[in-house]
Amino acid sequence: MADTNKENLELECSHCGTTSELTPVITYVHQGEEKHVCVHCLPMLIHG
């Protein structure tokens, strides 16, 4: 059976500072740099 032990990571939105404990946070790469955005800030990232 495969080992399913996952690290408990807490990610922080690079726009508003909320953490993945409070709201879902998505990881993306922009200009070679890994960043994180929460679902509340995602529309701002998409639509400018």
Secondary structure, 3 states (H helix, E strand, C coil): CCCCCCCCCCCECCCCCCECCCCCEEEEEECCEEEEEECCCHHHHHHC
